[in-house]
Amino acid sequence: MKLIIQIPCLNEEDTLPRTIRDLPRAIEGIDEIETLIIDDGSTDQTVEVARQLGVNHMIRHTNNKGLAEAFMTGIDACLKLNADIIVNTDGDNQYKGENVVNLIKPILEGKADMVVGDRQVNGIPHFSFFKKRLQTLGSWVVQHVSDTQIPDTTSGFRAFSREAALRMNVVSKFTYTLETIIQAGKNNIAITHVPVETNPKLRDSRLFDSIPRYLKRSIATIFRIYTMYEPLKTFSLIGAFVFSGGFLLSLRFLYFYFTGDGSGHIQSLILSAVLMLIGFQVGMIGLLADLIRGNRRLIEDTQYRVKKLEIGKLRSKRKSKDEFFEKAKN
């Protein structure tokens, strides 16, 4: 059983040594533990520091592509490196490395394919009261949207089985945290959470520069991903709301018309017709989007099978090579 711990990094030369030192060197049930750094266009000495620390694998983006893309680059590389379990953590030493043992435990026991570390945000001292309330509210929204029970949906401390990693497809350019949970819920991936501890804050988050901007992008991400998986429900509700507005206006016009004052409310009749037409068209868009969603699921299933075949071939080649060298030694 092979575990690879991937760490997306952007200018983490100061914090990376602490992050690497805290990671476990041996875990019961795991034969190999390796580390992978995804350097997302760092301009400092992150890569050099990683080499000095003995990191097993490094991938470098020539420019900053964002956290979501760095995460997916790591997942793809870990699969090709024959990982059975993949753990994702941050390079700023936010999470205690010793908690990796608890994080992968549900996967080792066959109880889950994806595990999210619950930071228990209400107990984090450097989180403001406002930020704690926002985290709680945001997690509540994602729970209802994804049909999961994850209490800390923005936690980046996660573990994936090979099966779950093969099915991950992040399309957001902002962050992977919300999208992967919604995706897991909608694709029936077994997901759970475990409590984890955090270290004292070393630096400010680089994911966003203000709370309003983060809220704006997070809401847009949640709406977009939910719409991808539930387009008919989403557009039907929007269309029904608009159509209902137009229908009520038509009833208002009919009331005045039959009471002898219809000529003064022609504008209501025109607006009613426009709203009902728009509502109907939005509903039709939902129907079309639902058909596209069906095709998307077929494409995702095909992609999963192709990935599985590719990884299977790489594993066979690696096994044959190991057997060759073993025979050569003997």
C-alpha positions in Angstrom: 0.0 0.0 0.0 1.6 3.3 -1.2 0.7 6.7 0.2 1.7 9.9 -1.5 1.3 13.2 0.3 1.0 16.1 -2.2 1.6 19.7 -1.3 0.6 22.5 -3.7 3.1 25.4 -3.1 3.4 29.1 -4.0 6.4 30.8 -2.4 6.6 28.5 0.6 10.3 28.5 1.2 9.9 29.6 4.9 7.0 27.3 5.9 7.7 24.2 3.8 10.5 22.9 6.1 8.0 22.8 9.0 5.3 21.1 6.9 7.7 18.4 5.7 9.2 17.7 9.1 5.7 17.2 10.6 4.7 14.5 8.2 4.8 10.9 9.4 7.6 8.6 8.2 5.8 5.3 8.9 2.1 4.4 9.3 0.7 1.0 10.1 -0.9 -0.6 7.0 1.2 1.6 4.6 4.3 0.1 3.0 5.6 3.3 1.3 5.2 7.0 2.1 6.4 9.5 -0.5 6.0 13.3 -0.9 5.1 15.3 -3.9 5.5 19.1 -4.3 3.5 21.0 -6.9 5.3 24.3 -7.4 2.7 26.7 -8.8 5.0 29.3 -10.3 6.9 30.2 -7.2 9.4 33.1 -7.4 11.3 32.2 -4.3 13.5 29.2 -3.4 10.6 26.7 -2.8 12.0 24.2 -5.3 15.5 24.3 -3.9 14.3 24.0 -0.3 12.1 21.0 -1.3 15.2 19.3 -2.8 17.2 19.9 0.3 14.4 18.4 2.4 14.5 15.2 0.4 11.1 15.5 -1.3 10.6 12.5 -3.5 8.8 14.1 -6.4 8.5 17.7 -7.8 6.3 19.2 -10.5 6.7 22.8 -11.5 4.2 25.1 -13.3 6.1 27.8 -15.2 3.6 30.4 -14.1 0.9 30.6 -11.4 -2.1 28.6 -12.5 -4.1 28.7 -9.3 -4.8 26.3 -6.4 -7.4 24.2 -8.3 -5.1 23.4 -11.2 -2.2 22.7 -8.9 -4.4 20.3 -7.0 -5.4 18.4 -10.1 -1.8 18.4 -11.4 -0.8 16.6 -8.2 -3.7 14.1 -8.3 -2.8 13.1 -11.9 0.9 12.8 -11.0 0.2 10.7 -7.8 -2.0 8.3 -9.8 0.8 7.8 -12.3 3.3 7.3 -9.5 1.2 4.3 -8.4 -0.4 5.9 -5.3 -3.0 3.8 -3.5 -3.9 6.7 -1.2 -3.3 10.4 -1.8 -3.3 13.0 1.0 -3.5 16.7 0.1 -2.2 19.2 2.6 -1.1 22.9 2.5 2.4 24.2 2.3 1.9 26.8 5.0 1.9 24.2 7.8 -1.7 25.0 8.7 -2.5 21.3 9.5 -0.6 19.0 11.9 1.2 16.4 9.9 0.7 13.8 12.5 -3.0 13.8 11.8 -2.4 12.1 8.4 -2.6 8.8 10.3 -6.2 9.6 11.4 -7.1 11.1 8.0 -6.4 7.9 6.0 -7.8 5.5 8.6 -11.3 5.3 7.1 -9.8 4.5 3.7 -7.6 1.8 5.1 -10.6 0.3 6.9 -12.7 0.4 3.7 -15.2 2.8 5.2 -14.7 5.7 2.8 -13.0 6.7 -0.5 -12.6 10.4 0.4 -11.9 11.9 3.9 -12.0 15.6 4.8 -10.2 16.9 7.8 -12.5 18.8 10.1 -10.6 21.7 11.6 -13.4 22.4 14.1 -13.3 26.1 13.1 -15.1 27.4 16.2 -12.0 26.4 18.2 -9.4 28.1 16.0 -8.1 31.1 17.9 -6.9 33.2 15.0 -10.2 33.0 13.1 -12.4 36.0 13.8 -16.0 35.6 15.0 -17.2 36.8 11.5 -15.0 34.3 9.7 -16.2 31.4 11.9 -19.9 32.3 11.3 -19.2 32.5 7.5 -17.4 29.1 7.5 -20.3 27.5 9.4 -22.9 29.0 7.1 -20.9 28.1 3.9 -20.5 24.5 5.1 -24.2 24.3 5.8 -25.0 25.4 2.3 -22.6 23.0 0.7 -23.9 20.1 2.9 -27.4 20.7 1.5 -26.2 21.2 -2.1 -24.0 18.1 -2.1 -26.2 15.8 0.1 -23.2 15.2 2.4 -22.5 15.8 6.1 -19.1 17.4 5.9 -18.8 20.1 8.7 -15.7 21.9 7.3 -16.1 22.1 3.5 -13.2 24.5 2.9 -10.6 22.3 4.6 -7.8 21.5 2.2 -6.5 18.6 4.4 -8.0 15.6 2.6 -7.3 12.0 1.7 -8.5 10.1 -1.4 -8.4 6.5 -2.4 -7.2 5.7 -5.9 -10.8 5.1 -6.9 -11.9 8.5 -5.7 -8.9 10.2 -7.3 -9.7 8.6 -10.7 -13.1 10.2 -10.6 -12.0 13.7 -9.6 -12.6 16.3 -12.3 -12.1 19.9 -11.1 -13.3 22.6 -13.6 -13.1 25.6 -11.3 -10.1 27.8 -11.5 -10.6 29.2 -8.0 -10.4 26.3 -5.5 -11.0 22.6 -5.5 -12.4 22.3 -1.9 -16.1 23.0 -2.6 -16.3 21.4 -6.0 -14.8 18.1 -5.0 -17.3 17.7 -2.1 -20.3 18.5 -4.3 -18.8 16.2 -7.0 -18.4 13.4 -4.4 -21.9 13.7 -3.2 -23.5 13.8 -6.6 -21.3 10.9 -7.9 -22.0 8.7 -4.8 -18.4 8.6 -3.7 -18.2 7.4 -0.1 -17.1 10.5 1.8 -16.6 11.1 5.5 -14.7 13.5 7.9 -12.4 13.2 10.9 -11.4 15.8 13.4 -7.9 17.3 12.8 -5.8 19.8 14.6 -4.2 23.0 13.2 -1.0 24.8 13.9 -0.6 28.5 14.8 -1.0 30.9 11.8 2.3 31.6 10.0 1.0 33.8 7.2 -2.2 35.2 5.6 -4.2 33.2 3.1 -3.1 33.8 -0.5 -6.4 32.3 -1.9 -8.3 35.6 -1.6 -7.5 39.2 -0.6 -10.8 40.1 1.0 -13.8 38.3 2.5 -16.3 39.9 0.1 -14.3 38.7 -2.9 -14.0 35.2 -1.4 -17.8 35.1 -0.8 -18.5 36.3 -4.4 -16.3 33.6 -5.9 -17.4 30.9 -3.6 -21.1 31.5 -4.2 -20.4 31.6 -8.0 -18.5 28.3 -7.7 -21.3 26.6 -5.7 -24.0 27.7 -8.1 -22.0 26.7 -11.1 -21.1 23.2 -9.9 -24.6 22.6 -8.5 -26.1 23.6 -11.9 -23.7 21.2 -13.7 -25.1 18.3 -11.7 -28.7 19.4 -11.2 -29.5 21.6 -14.3 -33.1 20.6 -14.7 -34.0 21.3 -11.1 -32.1 24.6 -11.1 -33.5 26.0 -14.3 -37.0 24.7 -13.6 -37.1 26.5 -10.3 -35.9 29.8 -11.9 -38.3 29.4 -14.9 -41.2 28.6 -12.6 -40.5 31.7 -10.5 -40.4 33.9 -13.6 -43.4 32.3 -15.1 -45.4 32.6 -11.9 -44.7 36.3 -11.8 -46.1 36.7 -15.3 -49.1 34.5 -14.5 -50.0 36.6 -11.5 -49.8 39.7 -13.6 -52.1 38.2 -16.1 -54.6 37.4 -13.3 -54.3 41.0 -12.2 -55.1 42.2 -15.8 -58.1 39.8 -16.0 -59.4 41.2 -12.8 -59.4 44.7 -14.0 -60.6 43.7 -17.4 -63.7 42.0 -16.1 -64.4 44.9 -13.7 -64.4 47.3 -16.6 -60.9 48.9 -16.2 -58.8 46.7 -18.5 -57.8 49.4 -21.0 -55.6 51.1 -18.3 -53.6 48.0 -17.6 -52.3 46.9 -21.1 -48.7 47.3 -19.8 -49.4 44.6 -17.2 -50.6 42.3 -20.0 -47.5 42.9 -22.1 -45.2 42.4 -19.1 -47.1 39.2 -18.2 -46.7 37.8 -21.7 -42.9 38.6 -21.7 -42.4 37.0 -18.2 -44.3 33.8 -19.0 -42.4 33.5 -22.3 -39.0 34.0 -20.5 -40.0 31.5 -17.8 -41.0 28.9 -20.4 -37.7 29.4 -22.3 -35.6 29.1 -19.1 -37.4 25.8 -18.4 -36.5 24.6 -21.9 -32.9 25.6 -21.3 -33.0 23.4 -18.2 -34.3 20.5 -20.2 -31.5 21.0 -22.8 -28.9 21.3 -20.0 -30.1 18.1 -18.5 -29.5 16.3 -21.8 -26.0 17.7 -21.9 -25.5 16.6 -18.3 -26.3 13.0 -19.5 -23.6 13.2 -22.1 -21.2 14.7 -19.6 -21.7 11.7 -17.3 -20.9 9.4 -20.2 -17.8 11.4 -21.0 -16.7 11.3 -17.3 -17.3 7.5 -17.2 -15.2 7.1 -20.4 -12.4 9.3 -18.9 -12.5 7.2 -15.7 -12.0 4.0 -17.7 -9.2 5.5 -19.9 -7.4 6.7 -16.7 -7.8 3.3 -15.1 -6.4 1.6 -18.2 -3.5 4.0 -18.3 -2.7 3.6 -14.6 -3.0 -0.2 -15.0 -0.5 -0.2 -17.8 2.0 1.9 -15.8 1.6 -0.4 -12.8 2.3 -3.5 -15.1 5.4 -1.9 -16.6 6.7 -0.9 -13.2 6.1 -4.4 -11.8 7.8 -6.0 -14.8 10.8 -3.7 -14.4 11.0 -4.5 -10.6 10.9 -8.2 -11.4 13.7 -7.8 -14.0 16.0 -6.1 -11.6 15.2 -8.6 -8.9 16.1 -11.4 -11.2 19.3 -9.6 -12.2 20.3 -9.2 -8.6 19.8 -12.9 -8.0 
